[in-house]
């Protein structure tokens, strides 16, 4: 009978702390430097090792996305600018240009699975392509300087760059060609269309040039607006409670609580209308000015206040003014996140909307403080 040789189990290594030894360190780690989790490997090139981007997002990436969507630490959510790659690109592989906002880079690399390409990341101060183009940080000078500093001319044999279409506002294709020798090809609006764009020989289909602004694309912006409004809202609510206690008999804590609660609920209702209801109903609200859209969207809330309010007429007028002011301001903040408004259009709207909102707030303050003295409070 043939005997089977069964290998003995190897003894498991144990650390000095009593637990099993963890995985060895990455061969790419260097003393004093941290290897980012979105870097999968390094690819050799004529200018040295180039970091290879992972095309699958890990849990840490998704947590970072969640924080950015909520507006938490988004100003520091950036990566180091320079030359990266996906897959194992050769000198003939396409070159894609993007911003160093981590959320932008994550969106790009997640859509490049199975593709070999070079990626040039510009220093946009952690701002997305569209907004950075408006501020000229995603611009001609930065692109030309970045191409020189990363030595791209030594890495690829062709002279063609795929630049996002939404970055065209800050980029001069003629100057890039004359100053760097690289031709700019305008890529699609969405990163999801890049694989088909590259497969079509750098030809964009009509749908790739059209910017959408669907319900889901609008509503994903509301959490950011709510988070940004958190600190000023807390200050405003504290002020409301403090002012609500002023009356003919001096300051009353009980009155501050009872009147302040109602006014605070009105404030929060106006905030939700401006930051959530207006984006939801955006295509159906008449007019172009967002501050007026906020007032129109708050009209049902105003009618409900007038119907349900138990206070005097001055309190009702104060709450109506407060609702309209907060809703109008919240909706006006939304202008910078839409494809409908230009920077000059936003400035023009603010010059018209802010005086109206200040007037409504002053009216709300005047009527609210006067109500207890003129018999208009509960």
Phi, psi and omega in degrees: 000132180282131179271139177270131178273112180257115182293143177286147178295134180285139179296133181283134179290141182236135180282172181294342180270359176100344181266171179292152180289134180283177181297151180292161180293154178293141178293347181268352180290144178232149181300129179085000181236146179254134177272116184291147184291341180274000176263117183271327185192187174231142181245131179291143180210169178298343179254013179107183180296133179249128180297133180263124181282136172287140180263003174245132180278134178268179182298323179295323177297316183290326175294322176295321176298317179298316179298318180294320179295333178270359179078019182262121179058023183290337180291340179248014182270081187219166176239166179289132177290158179144199183262128176232181175207164169235143184067209179240078185288151175252182181297347181260359183291150180294157179244122181251139181249137180210182181261166181264018168288124188301323180295323177293315180295320179298317179298321180292307186292331179293335181264007182248022179298131179081006181246140175256120183202158172266145182233120176260118182258120181271155178275096180256018181062032178074029180245146182294167187302311187296310181291323180293326177295323178293330179265005177067012173280330167266081189219185186297311184298316180295319180295313181298315180295322181291322178298321179289316184293328180269354177067039184299327181299335177275345186269321183243154180268337178272176180225065183220133179239137174260111183250136180302140181300325181289353176267003185295333183297332182254006189236135173252106182299324181295315180293322178299317181294316184288330184265339182236342183085002180258134178274138178266125173247123183283118180278181181289167179291316185259141178295334180295338180271356183299315180304317179289324177299315179291321180293333180275011180072041178067028176253126181266133173286157182306322182294335180288344181262359184258128180270125178261160178211066185286177180301314181295322179291331177281318186288339179292344180273341183298317179302324179295314181297320180293320179294318179295333180273357186297308183295309177297331179291319178297319178295318180295318180294321177297319178295322179298314180295320181294316182287335183290344181273356182281128180207180181300328181270016183101208182263130181239121178293322179296319179293323178299320181289315184290311180287322181295325180297314180297316180294325179294319177296322177295318178300313181294324177297316177297322179296317180292324178296313184290325186260343182240308185290320180297311176301324181294319184259014189310310184293340185260352177277126184290159178091167180256333183284127183288328180293331175283327174299322178296322178292318179295319180293332180277353183302316177299324178294320178298317179297322179294322178299312181298330182278320187265340187298139180255357180280182179284175183299325180293320177296320180296316179298320179297316181291325177296314179299319180296316180299313182296320181294313183293317180295318180297317181292318178298320179290322180295326176299336183286346185299324182287355182248014184241158174274006184270335188246138174269164178304319178292325178293323178295316179297319179297317180294321179295323178296332180268323187281320184297316176301321178296317180293321177296319178298319178295319179294318178295322176295317178298318179295316181296312181292325182292318179286330182282333186305313181296330184274336182253016177075024181253012178254164180292000000 
